[in-house]
Amino acid sequence: MNKLGRGHRDKLQQFMAITGVSDKVAHQALKAGDWHLEGALDVYYSQPQIKSLTDSRNLEELFNRYRDPNYDMIMADGVDNLCTDLQVDPQDIVTLVISWHMKAATMCEYSKQEFVGGLQSLGIDSLEKFRERIPYIRSELKDDQKFREIYIFAFGWAKEKGQKSLALDTAIGMWKLLFAEKHWPLIDHWCEFLQARHNKAISRDTWAQLLEFVRTVDPQLSNYDAEGAWPYLIDEFVEYLYENGVIQRGQ
């Protein structure tokens, strides 16, 4: 360990602070992750033995701490209390990533199976460990594949029970939250366009296709294919950008 350079020693300390593991385990994970902190954390948290490190009794107590008195679930008040204990704003996007780990069916609700299973997968069985994992959970948004999975998950999580589409106001709120992470420069124009020209609920197809549009079409639309198989709403959005002088044709 003494032969490590300062940069590696710093990463070792960061890894130990986040995970609470020994320097030996931290060194092994960082080495496996080619000394990239995020990669090493992925290696560590994807290990199947993580589940066996959680204490089921602690998880039961943790669930009961936030459980609704009238239902065998954690409801909105319990989620708020959990966020308070984690020192996280309920509106913080990290709460969406937590819900993705729990495979939660509905916003502001966790069944016992969702809550316990999600925490087991993260190797969490105490509030202290939960707080320590927050930086890692937040960092997952930087992984393009995970971001895509979280984005697709968000549609079903945010829509009203029994509805096939996502209410426009809710969709706009979710898009602003998600694309703040990706720094898509057209997000405000997209939301303004929807309110001015669409004013209807958002379908699952439109939700998914917008991410592909953001991923594949540059913000100046130089590689936009008008003959491509985009939903009509995205084609109309492009016309809206041209009509309002946001983008100049032929740029």
C-alpha positions in Angstrom: 0.0 0.0 0.0 2.9 2.3 0.8 4.0 2.3 -2.9 0.8 3.9 -4.1 1.0 7.4 -5.5 -0.9 10.2 -4.0 -3.7 10.0 -6.6 -4.2 6.3 -5.9 -4.1 6.9 -2.1 -6.8 9.6 -2.4 -9.0 7.3 -4.4 -8.4 4.5 -1.8 -9.5 6.9 1.0 -12.6 8.0 -1.0 -13.6 4.4 -1.7 -13.3 3.4 1.9 -15.2 6.5 3.0 -18.1 5.7 0.7 -18.3 1.9 1.3 -16.9 1.5 4.8 -14.7 -1.4 3.7 -11.1 -2.2 4.7 -8.1 -0.8 2.7 -7.5 -4.4 1.3 -11.0 -4.7 -0.1 -10.8 -1.1 -1.4 -7.5 -1.8 -3.1 -8.8 -5.0 -4.8 -11.9 -3.2 -6.1 -10.0 -0.2 -7.4 -7.5 -2.4 -9.1 -10.4 -4.3 -10.8 -11.9 -1.0 -11.8 -8.5 0.2 -13.3 -8.3 2.8 -10.6 -11.4 4.6 -11.8 -13.6 5.3 -8.7 -17.0 4.9 -10.4 -15.8 1.7 -12.1 -14.5 0.3 -8.8 -17.8 1.1 -7.1 -19.7 -0.7 -9.8 -17.4 -3.7 -9.4 -17.9 -3.7 -5.6 -21.7 -3.2 -5.6 -22.3 -5.7 -8.4 -20.8 -8.5 -6.5 -23.4 -11.2 -5.7 -22.1 -11.7 -2.2 -23.3 -8.1 -1.3 -26.8 -9.4 -0.5 -25.4 -11.9 2.0 -23.8 -8.9 3.9 -27.1 -7.3 4.7 -28.9 -8.2 8.0 -32.5 -9.1 7.3 -33.6 -8.1 10.8 -32.1 -4.6 10.3 -33.9 -4.3 7.0 -37.2 -5.3 8.7 -36.7 -2.7 11.4 -35.8 -0.1 8.7 -38.9 -0.9 6.8 -41.1 -0.7 9.9 -39.5 2.7 10.8 -41.1 4.2 7.7 -44.1 1.9 7.2 -47.6 3.5 7.1 -49.6 2.6 10.2 -52.6 1.6 8.1 -50.9 -0.3 5.2 -48.0 -2.7 4.9 -46.2 -0.2 2.7 -44.1 2.9 2.9 -46.4 5.8 1.7 -45.7 9.5 0.9 -45.2 10.5 4.5 -42.8 7.6 5.1 -40.8 8.5 2.0 -40.6 12.1 3.2 -39.3 10.9 6.6 -36.8 8.7 4.9 -35.5 11.6 2.8 -35.2 13.7 5.9 -33.1 11.0 7.6 -31.0 10.6 4.5 -30.5 14.4 4.3 -31.8 14.3 0.8 -34.4 16.7 -0.7 -37.5 14.6 -1.8 -37.3 16.5 -5.2 -33.6 15.4 -5.7 -33.2 13.2 -8.7 -31.3 10.7 -6.5 -34.7 9.7 -5.1 -35.6 8.5 -8.6 -32.5 6.4 -8.8 -33.2 4.9 -5.4 -36.8 4.0 -6.6 -35.2 2.5 -9.7 -33.1 0.2 -7.6 -36.2 -0.8 -5.6 -38.1 -1.4 -8.9 -40.9 0.7 -7.3 -44.2 0.5 -9.2 -45.5 3.9 -8.1 -44.0 7.3 -7.1 -43.9 7.9 -3.3 -44.7 4.3 -2.4 -42.6 1.3 -1.6 -43.9 -2.1 -0.9 -42.0 -4.2 1.6 -40.6 -6.4 -1.2 -39.5 -3.3 -3.2 -37.9 -1.6 -0.2 -36.1 -4.7 1.2 -35.1 -6.1 -2.2 -33.7 -2.7 -3.4 -31.6 -2.2 -0.2 -30.3 -5.7 -0.4 -29.1 -5.2 -3.9 -27.2 -2.1 -2.8 -25.8 -3.8 0.3 -27.6 -1.5 2.7 -29.1 -2.5 6.0 -28.8 0.7 8.1 -29.4 4.4 7.7 -25.7 5.0 8.0 -24.9 2.7 5.1 -27.7 4.3 3.1 -26.3 7.8 3.6 -22.8 6.5 2.6 -24.2 5.0 -0.6 -25.9 8.2 -1.8 -22.8 9.5 -3.7 -22.5 6.2 -5.5 -26.2 6.1 -6.3 -26.0 9.6 -7.7 -23.0 8.8 -9.8 -25.0 6.1 -11.6 -26.7 8.9 -13.6 -23.3 9.5 -15.4 -23.4 6.0 -16.9 -25.2 6.2 -20.2 -26.7 2.7 -20.1 -27.9 3.2 -16.5 -29.3 6.6 -17.3 -31.3 5.1 -20.2 -32.7 2.4 -17.8 -33.6 5.0 -15.2 -35.2 7.3 -17.8 -37.4 4.4 -19.2 -38.3 3.4 -15.6 -39.3 6.9 -14.8 -42.3 6.8 -17.2 -44.1 4.0 -15.4 -43.0 5.2 -12.0 -44.4 8.7 -12.5 -47.7 8.0 -14.2 -51.0 7.7 -12.4 -52.1 4.2 -11.5 -54.3 2.7 -14.3 -53.3 5.3 -16.9 -51.4 4.4 -20.0 -50.0 7.9 -20.6 -48.1 10.4 -18.4 -49.8 13.7 -17.5 -48.1 16.5 -19.4 -47.3 18.6 -16.3 -45.7 15.5 -14.7 -43.8 14.6 -17.9 -42.4 18.2 -18.1 -41.3 18.0 -14.5 -39.6 14.7 -15.0 -37.9 15.8 -18.2 -36.5 18.9 -16.6 -35.2 16.8 -13.7 -33.6 14.1 -16.0 -32.2 16.4 -18.7 -30.7 18.7 -16.1 -28.2 15.8 -15.7 -27.6 15.5 -19.5 -27.5 19.3 -20.1 -29.7 19.1 -23.2 -29.9 22.7 -24.3 -33.3 22.4 -26.0 -35.2 21.2 -22.9 -36.9 24.5 -22.2 -37.9 24.9 -25.8 -39.3 21.3 -25.8 -41.4 22.0 -22.7 -42.6 25.4 -24.1 -43.5 23.7 -27.4 -45.6 21.0 -25.6 -47.5 23.5 -23.6 -48.2 25.7 -26.6 -48.9 23.1 -29.3 -49.7 19.8 -27.7 -51.2 20.2 -24.3 -52.0 16.5 -24.0 -50.7 13.5 -22.0 -47.4 11.9 -23.2 -47.4 8.4 -24.6 -44.8 5.8 -23.7 -43.5 5.8 -27.3 -43.0 9.6 -27.3 -41.2 9.4 -23.9 -38.8 6.7 -25.2 -38.3 8.4 -28.6 -37.3 11.7 -27.1 -34.4 10.1 -25.4 -33.2 8.6 -28.7 -33.6 12.1 -30.3 -31.5 13.7 -27.5 -28.9 10.9 -27.8 -28.6 10.9 -31.6 -29.5 14.4 -32.9 -27.1 17.2 -32.2 -28.7 20.4 -30.6 -28.2 22.3 -33.9 -30.1 19.6 -35.8 -27.3 19.3 -38.4 -27.8 15.5 -38.5 -31.6 15.5 -38.2 -33.3 13.4 -40.8 -36.8 14.7 -41.7 -37.5 11.3 -43.4 -36.6 9.4 -40.2 -39.1 7.4 -38.2 -39.6 10.0 -35.5 -43.0 10.4 -33.9 -45.0 13.3 -35.4 -44.6 15.3 -32.2 -40.8 15.4 -32.6 -41.1 16.4 -36.2 -43.5 19.2 -35.2 -41.0 20.3 -32.5 -38.2 20.6 -35.1 -40.5 22.8 -37.2 -41.3 24.8 -34.1 -37.6 25.4 -33.6 -37.2 26.6 -37.2 -40.4 28.8 -37.1 -39.3 30.5 -33.9 -35.7 31.1 -35.1 -34.2 29.0 -32.3 -32.4 27.0 -35.0 -31.6 28.3 -38.5 -32.3 25.9 -41.4 -29.3 24.4 -43.0 -26.9 25.1 -40.1 
